Amino acid sequence: MQRLGAGIALLTVLGSLAACAASGVTPSPTSANGLAGRTFLSIGVTDGGADRPLAPGTRTRLDFRGADFSASAGCNTMGGQYRLDGGHLIVGQLSTTDMGCPAALGTQDAWLAQLLGAQPTINLDGDDLTMTSGSTVVKLRDRRVAQPDRPLAGPTWTLETIISGDVASSVPNGPTPTILFRADGTLSVFTGCNQGGATWSQASDGLRVTDLVLTRMACAGAGGQLESAVVAVLHAGTIVVTIQADSLTLQAGSNGLGFRAA
C-alpha cells in the first residue's frame, strides 16, 4: 500500500539493476504462475548456508499483482512488471520510492535490489516461496498465513496516517487518536483531543458510523487538526474498510485514516 506518503517521489532504479533486468518485460499469464494476487513475507534468509539476519523489525516483502510486481525490505518500495522464464524471476526496469532510510535499512534496500536484478530462481510450493540467487536463499510465506488479517472488532487501532487525496501525512507528535470497534456494534474513539462513542454497522458497500457523541473540550493546534480529520471520516456516511495484517484503512471519498493494531 505504498502509494501513501507525503512528499515521496518516484525514481527510476538505475545502474546494475536496470542492466540485469530485461529492457522490456512481457508479462506472464497472470492465472498460470500461481503468484498473481499474492503477497509473500520472508521467514528466513541464508547466505552460504548461514543465517543472514535482516534489520530488526523488518521483512522482505514481495507483492504480485497481475503483471505488476513490487518489493520492499523494510524502508523503500520498488515496483515494475515481471515475468517468469525457466524458473527465473525477470523484472523489468523498476521504480522506487525515495524515502530517507536509516543506514541499515538503506543497505538492506540495496541488497534486495541487487538480488532482484540478478534474475533469481523462484520455486512456489503451496504457501511457501523460495527465491535463490547464487549462495543467497530467501524463504517466504504467503502473507495471509505468515501474518493473518486482524479482525475489525477487538483490537485497539492507533492512528498512524492521515490521507487526503493521493497524499498521506504522518500523525504529529502528541496525543494519538485511537478507535476500538466492539462486537456489539458500539465503538469508542479518542480523536486526539476529545473522547467519544458511536454505533457502527457493516453493509455490502462499507461501514457506517452513526450517533457519534464526543466530549466538548476546546481543541487547538495539532489536536484540533487530528479531530477534524477523524470526524470527517467517521461522519462521512459510507466508509470503505481495508484490513491487511495489522493495518486498517478507513476511506471516505478522498479522506482516509490509516491505523495500526496495538
ABEGO torsion letter per residue (X at the ends): XAABEBGBBBBBBBEAAAAABBABBBBBBAAAAGABGBBBBBAEBBBGGBBBBBBBGBBBBBBBBEABBBBBAGBBBBBEBBBBBGGBBBBBBBBBBBBBBBAAAAAAAAAAAAAAAAGBBBBBBEABBBBBBEABBBBBBBAAAABBBBBABGBBBBBABBBBEABBBBBBBEBBBBBBBBAAGBBBBBAGABBBBBBBBBBAAEBBBBGBBBBABBBBEAAAAAAAAAAAAAAAGBBBBBBBEABBBBBBEABBBBBBBX
